[in-house]
Amino acid sequence: MSSSKHTSRLLHLNKAPHFWERRGPTSLVLWPLSWLYGLINRGLDLIYDLGFTSRKPQAVPVIIVGNIRVGGTGKTPIVIALAERLARMGWTPGIISRGYGASSSSKPIHVHSNSNPALVGDEPVLIAKRTQDRFPIWVHSKRVQSIDSLLKAHPAVNVIISDDGLQHRGLARWPAREGGRDIEFVVRDQRGEGNGFLLPAGPLRESATRDRDATLMTTKNAVPSASNDYFLGRRAFTFSSQLGTPYQLIDPSHTQSFEAIADTYLPNKITAVAAIGNPKSFFDDLLQHGIAGKCIGLPDHSTFTAEFFSAIHAECILITEKDAVKCASIGDERIWVVPMSLEIPNALADWLQSILQRPDPNRYTL
């Protein structure tokens, strides 16, 4: 198989169905299934709301960073930014995650920067590496068990950040909109809600009208507009991303600027690879820094082999930090890792502080 055909196939694998973005014949044909999907979700919600399944409130506030659209929208960088900002504000955060792609385990797993992504998931390892193991991170499919294990091992933790979990019904929460201390964030990127339909006719796991305490937007193109019904009456904050200086995968102490890369390599000798929820956002950011070249978008959480990179005819290969954690055994000197960071808006930090300092709604004084 030629390189060009290989690249084209990989790009195709990453693409969500086109009919998810606009309503048309296919989405309308599938709409009855979406209606059924929504009905099942509402039934499950009702079971929990009526108390048929018990849920124990947590001992500390929980911040849920999730999304309603299938696929990544940039949650993990926000989790990292939140943990770092909360620490500077005097809090002691802990982090939980489902660990997408992790091997099933009967017990929660404590994640470190040297943990195996195949066992605990790539995103938890990325968080541990970026934060240099400053925050305890626990992984399990049942988030309540992760919280229990985390707090038992780290009793000083006084706020939990959950990487995803809006649809995890087993986690009892006291939403801030009701006066409690817990907070639910919906992360939204430039793709928005597509055609607005639930799965499988559209990309949504929940209706865009679901309650949330705030929308966190990871693209400038999603700035709230008075003409956009999605934002009417909703609190929203926009994050600005910043790409850091690329470093060599096999030698992180070896760095080179985007200017140096653009000056050293012709565009047809540069290839960018991304296996994240929205690879286009990574490629667009590179383009804004003057880096043009071939782009290979893979399905989120894809794994990599040395053979995969060997088949790429390029002198410089740029990858994301999330993908780099899965490439520790690959010794290709052409691979450069591009770090990315987000800054928490001051207005969001102030609002968070005001919510987290509220009294525990489950403690009553006589």
C-alpha positions as CSV (number, residue, x, y, z in Angstrom):
1,M,0.0,0.0,0.0
2,S,1.4,3.4,-0.9
3,S,1.9,6.1,1.7
4,S,-0.7,8.4,0.1
5,K,-3.4,5.7,0.1
6,H,-2.4,4.8,3.7
7,T,-2.8,8.4,4.9
8,S,-6.1,8.8,3.1
9,R,-7.5,5.7,4.7
10,L,-6.5,6.9,8.2
11,L,-8.1,10.2,7.7
12,H,-11.3,8.5,6.7
13,L,-11.3,6.3,9.8
14,N,-11.4,9.4,12.0
15,K,-14.4,11.0,10.4
16,A,-17.8,10.9,12.1
17,P,-20.8,10.3,9.8
18,H,-21.5,13.4,7.7
19,F,-25.2,13.2,8.5
20,W,-24.4,13.9,12.2
21,E,-23.7,17.5,11.2
22,R,-26.8,18.4,9.2
23,R,-30.3,17.1,9.2
24,G,-31.1,15.2,6.1
25,P,-32.7,11.9,4.8
26,T,-30.4,9.6,6.7
27,S,-30.7,11.3,10.1
28,L,-34.5,11.6,9.7
29,V,-34.7,7.8,8.9
30,L,-32.7,7.1,12.1
31,W,-34.6,9.6,14.3
32,P,-37.0,6.9,15.7
33,L,-34.0,5.1,17.1
34,S,-32.8,8.4,18.6
35,W,-36.2,8.9,20.2
36,L,-36.0,5.4,21.7
37,Y,-32.4,6.1,22.9
38,G,-33.7,9.3,24.6
39,L,-36.6,7.4,26.1
40,I,-34.4,4.8,27.7
41,N,-32.1,7.6,29.1
42,R,-35.1,9.4,30.6
43,G,-36.3,6.1,32.1
44,L,-33.0,5.5,33.8
45,D,-32.9,9.0,35.1
46,L,-36.3,8.6,36.6
47,I,-35.2,5.4,38.4
48,Y,-32.4,7.3,40.1
49,D,-34.5,10.4,40.7
50,L,-37.3,8.4,42.4
51,G,-34.7,6.7,44.7
52,F,-35.1,3.2,43.5
53,T,-31.3,3.0,43.3
54,S,-29.4,4.4,46.3
55,R,-26.6,6.9,45.8
56,K,-24.4,8.2,48.5
57,P,-23.3,11.8,48.4
58,Q,-19.5,12.3,48.4
59,A,-17.6,13.8,51.3
60,V,-16.0,16.5,49.2
61,P,-17.2,18.6,46.3
62,V,-17.1,17.0,42.8
63,I,-16.4,18.9,39.6
64,I,-17.6,17.1,36.5
65,V,-15.8,18.0,33.3
66,G,-17.8,16.3,30.6
67,N,-19.4,16.6,27.2
68,I,-22.7,15.7,25.6
69,R,-21.2,15.1,22.1
70,V,-19.7,11.8,21.2
71,G,-15.9,12.0,21.0
72,G,-13.4,14.3,22.6
73,T,-14.0,18.0,22.9
74,G,-10.9,18.9,24.9
75,K,-11.8,17.8,28.4
76,T,-8.4,16.6,29.6
77,P,-6.5,19.8,29.1
78,I,-9.2,21.6,31.1
79,V,-8.9,19.0,33.9
80,I,-5.2,19.7,34.1
81,A,-5.7,23.5,34.1
82,L,-8.5,23.2,36.7
83,A,-6.3,21.1,39.0
84,E,-3.4,23.5,38.8
85,R,-5.5,26.6,39.3
86,L,-7.4,25.1,42.2
87,A,-4.0,24.2,43.9
88,R,-2.9,27.8,43.5
89,M,-6.2,28.9,45.1
90,G,-5.4,26.8,48.2
91,W,-7.4,23.6,47.4
92,T,-6.0,20.1,47.4
93,P,-7.5,18.4,44.3
94,G,-7.7,14.8,43.3
95,I,-8.6,13.5,39.9
96,I,-10.7,10.5,38.8
97,S,-11.2,9.1,35.3
98,R,-12.8,6.1,33.6
99,G,-9.5,5.5,31.8
100,Y,-10.9,5.0,28.2
101,G,-9.3,2.0,26.7
102,A,-7.9,0.8,30.0
103,S,-8.0,-2.9,30.9
104,S,-10.8,-3.9,33.1
105,S,-10.0,-4.1,36.8
106,S,-12.1,-5.1,39.7
107,K,-10.4,-2.4,41.8
108,P,-9.6,1.3,41.2
109,I,-6.0,1.9,40.1
110,H,-3.7,4.7,41.2
111,V,-2.1,6.3,38.2
112,H,1.4,7.6,38.0
113,S,3.4,9.3,35.2
114,N,5.1,6.0,34.5
115,S,1.9,3.9,34.4
116,N,1.1,1.8,31.3
117,P,-1.5,3.6,29.2
118,A,-2.7,0.2,28.0
119,L,-3.7,-0.6,31.6
120,V,-5.0,2.7,32.8
121,G,-5.8,4.8,29.7
122,D,-3.8,7.4,27.8
123,E,-5.5,10.5,29.3
124,P,-4.8,9.7,33.0
125,V,-1.2,9.1,32.2
126,L,-1.0,12.4,30.3
127,I,-2.5,14.2,33.3
128,A,0.0,12.5,35.6
129,K,2.9,13.4,33.3
130,R,1.8,17.0,32.7
131,T,1.3,17.6,36.5
132,Q,4.4,15.7,37.5
133,D,2.4,13.4,39.8
134,R,1.4,16.4,42.0
135,F,-2.2,15.3,42.1
136,P,-3.6,11.8,43.0
137,I,-5.3,10.2,40.0
138,W,-7.4,7.1,40.3
139,V,-9.1,5.1,37.5
140,H,-12.1,2.8,37.5
141,S,-15.3,2.4,35.4
142,K,-17.3,3.1,38.6
143,R,-16.4,6.6,39.7
144,V,-17.8,6.2,43.2
145,Q,-15.3,3.5,43.8
146,S,-12.5,5.7,42.5
147,I,-13.5,8.5,44.8
148,D,-13.6,6.1,47.8
149,S,-10.1,4.7,47.1
150,L,-8.7,8.2,46.4
151,L,-10.0,9.7,49.6
152,K,-8.9,6.7,51.7
153,A,-5.4,6.9,50.3
154,H,-5.2,10.7,50.2
155,P,-7.4,12.1,53.0
156,A,-6.1,15.7,52.5
157,V,-7.9,15.9,49.2
158,N,-10.8,18.4,49.5
159,V,-12.1,18.6,45.9
160,I,-12.5,15.9,43.2
161,I,-12.2,16.6,39.5
162,S,-13.9,14.0,37.3
163,D,-12.5,13.7,33.7
164,D,-15.9,13.0,32.0
165,G,-18.8,11.5,34.0
166,L,-21.9,13.7,33.1
167,Q,-23.7,10.5,32.1
168,H,-22.5,8.5,35.1
169,R,-25.7,8.1,37.1
170,G,-24.2,6.3,40.0
171,L,-22.5,9.5,41.2
172,A,-24.8,11.5,43.4
173,R,-24.2,15.3,43.0
174,W,-25.4,18.5,44.5
175,P,-25.4,20.8,41.5
176,A,-24.3,24.4,42.2
177,R,-27.4,25.7,40.4
178,E,-29.4,24.2,43.4
179,G,-27.2,25.8,46.0
180,G,-24.8,22.9,46.6
181,R,-21.1,22.6,46.2
182,D,-20.8,20.3,43.2
183,I,-20.3,21.7,39.7
184,E,-21.1,20.3,36.2
185,F,-19.3,21.6,33.1
186,V,-20.2,20.8,29.5
187,V,-17.2,21.2,27.2
188,R,-18.0,22.3,23.7
189,D,-15.7,22.8,20.7
190,Q,-16.3,24.3,17.2
191,R,-18.3,21.4,16.1
192,G,-21.1,22.3,18.5
193,E,-24.1,19.9,18.6
194,G,-24.1,19.0,15.0
195,N,-27.7,18.3,13.8
196,G,-28.9,18.3,17.4
197,F,-30.2,14.7,17.3
198,L,-29.3,12.0,19.9
199,L,-27.5,8.8,18.8
200,P,-27.6,7.3,16.3
201,A,-29.2,10.0,14.2
202,G,-26.9,12.6,15.6
203,P,-23.7,12.9,17.7
204,L,-25.4,13.7,21.1
205,R,-25.4,11.4,24.2
206,E,-27.8,13.8,25.9
207,S,-30.0,16.7,24.7
208,A,-28.2,20.0,24.4
209,T,-30.9,21.4,26.7
210,R,-29.6,19.4,29.7
211,D,-28.8,21.3,32.9
212,R,-25.3,22.4,33.5
213,D,-23.6,25.0,35.6
214,A,-21.5,26.3,32.8
215,T,-20.4,25.6,29.2
216,L,-16.6,25.6,28.7
217,M,-15.7,26.4,25.1
218,T,-12.4,25.3,23.7
219,T,-12.5,27.3,20.5
220,K,-12.8,31.0,19.8
221,N,-15.3,30.2,17.1
222,A,-17.8,29.1,19.8
223,V,-18.1,32.5,21.5
224,P,-21.6,33.0,22.8
225,S,-24.0,35.0,20.6
226,A,-27.4,36.4,21.6
227,S,-28.7,34.8,18.4
228,N,-27.6,31.3,19.5
229,D,-30.4,29.6,21.5
230,Y,-27.9,27.2,23.0
231,F,-26.4,30.0,25.1
232,L,-29.6,31.7,26.2
233,G,-29.6,31.9,30.0
234,R,-26.4,29.9,30.3
235,R,-23.1,30.7,31.9
236,A,-20.2,30.2,29.5
237,F,-16.5,30.6,29.5
238,T,-14.0,30.5,26.6
239,F,-10.6,29.0,27.0
240,S,-7.6,30.0,24.9
241,S,-5.1,27.3,24.0
242,Q,-1.4,27.8,23.8
243,L,1.0,25.4,22.0
244,G,4.3,25.1,23.7
245,T,7.7,24.5,22.2
246,P,8.0,21.1,20.5
247,Y,10.4,18.6,22.1
248,Q,11.9,15.4,20.7
249,L,10.2,12.2,21.7
250,I,13.4,10.3,22.4
251,D,15.0,13.3,24.1
252,P,12.6,15.7,25.8
253,S,15.5,18.0,26.6
254,H,16.0,18.6,22.9
255,T,13.6,21.3,21.7
256,Q,13.1,23.4,18.6
257,S,10.8,26.3,17.9
258,F,8.0,26.3,15.3
259,E,10.0,28.9,13.4
260,A,13.0,26.5,13.3
261,I,10.8,23.6,12.1
262,A,9.3,25.8,9.3
263,D,12.8,27.0,8.2
264,T,14.4,23.5,8.3
265,Y,11.8,21.4,6.6
266,L,9.8,21.8,3.5
267,P,6.0,21.4,4.0
268,N,6.0,18.1,2.0
269,K,8.6,16.8,4.5
270,I,6.4,17.5,7.6
271,T,3.6,15.2,8.8
272,A,1.3,15.9,11.7
273,V,-0.4,12.9,13.4
274,A,-3.2,13.1,16.0
275,A,-5.4,10.5,17.6
276,I,-7.6,12.8,19.6
277,G,-11.3,13.6,19.5
278,N,-10.9,16.4,17.1
279,P,-7.6,16.1,15.2
280,K,-8.5,19.1,13.0
281,S,-8.1,21.4,16.0
282,F,-4.5,20.3,16.4
283,F,-3.7,20.7,12.7
284,D,-5.3,24.2,12.7
285,D,-3.2,25.2,15.7
286,L,-0.1,24.1,13.9
287,L,-1.1,26.0,10.8
288,Q,-1.5,29.2,12.9
289,H,2.1,28.7,14.0
290,G,3.3,28.5,10.4
291,I,3.5,24.7,10.2
292,A,2.0,23.3,7.0
293,G,2.3,19.7,5.9
294,K,0.5,16.4,5.6
295,C,-2.1,15.6,8.3
296,I,-3.1,12.2,9.5
297,G,-6.1,12.1,11.8
298,L,-6.8,8.8,13.6
299,P,-9.7,7.6,15.8
300,D,-9.4,8.9,19.4
301,H,-7.2,6.7,21.7
302,S,-5.6,4.9,18.8
303,T,-2.4,3.1,19.6
304,F,0.9,3.4,17.7
305,T,3.7,1.1,16.6
306,A,7.2,1.8,15.2
307,E,6.0,0.3,11.9
308,F,3.3,2.9,11.6
309,F,5.8,5.8,11.9
310,S,8.3,4.0,9.6
311,A,5.7,4.0,6.9
312,I,5.4,7.8,7.0
313,H,7.7,9.4,4.4
314,A,8.6,12.6,6.3
315,E,11.7,14.2,7.9
316,C,9.7,15.7,10.8
317,I,6.6,14.1,12.5
318,L,4.6,16.2,14.9
319,I,2.3,14.5,17.5
320,T,0.2,15.5,20.5
321,E,1.3,14.9,24.1
322,K,-1.7,12.6,24.5
323,D,-0.4,10.4,21.7
324,A,3.2,10.7,23.0
325,V,2.4,8.7,26.2
326,K,1.6,5.7,24.0
327,C,4.9,6.0,22.1
328,A,7.4,5.6,24.9
329,S,8.9,2.5,23.3
330,I,9.3,4.1,19.9
331,G,12.8,5.4,19.1
332,D,12.1,7.4,16.0
333,E,14.2,10.6,16.1
334,R,11.9,12.3,13.6
335,I,9.0,12.5,16.1
336,W,8.5,15.8,17.9
337,V,5.9,16.2,20.7
338,V,3.8,19.4,20.7
339,P,2.6,20.3,24.2
340,M,-0.6,22.3,24.7
341,S,-1.9,24.2,27.7
342,L,-5.1,26.1,28.6
343,E,-5.5,29.0,31.0
344,I,-8.5,29.2,33.4
345,P,-10.2,32.6,33.0
346,N,-10.1,34.6,36.2
347,A,-13.9,35.0,36.1
348,L,-14.3,31.2,36.1
349,A,-11.8,30.8,39.0
350,D,-13.6,33.4,41.1
351,W,-17.0,31.7,40.4
352,L,-15.5,28.3,41.3
353,Q,-14.2,29.6,44.6
354,S,-17.6,31.1,45.5
355,I,-19.3,27.7,44.9
356,L,-16.7,25.5,46.6
357,Q,-16.7,27.6,49.7
358,R,-20.4,27.1,50.3
359,P,-21.4,24.9,53.3
360,D,-21.9,21.2,52.8
361,P,-25.7,20.8,52.0
362,N,-25.7,17.4,53.7
363,R,-24.6,18.7,57.1
364,Y,-27.1,20.3,59.2
365,T,-26.7,22.0,62.6
366,L,-29.3,21.9,65.3
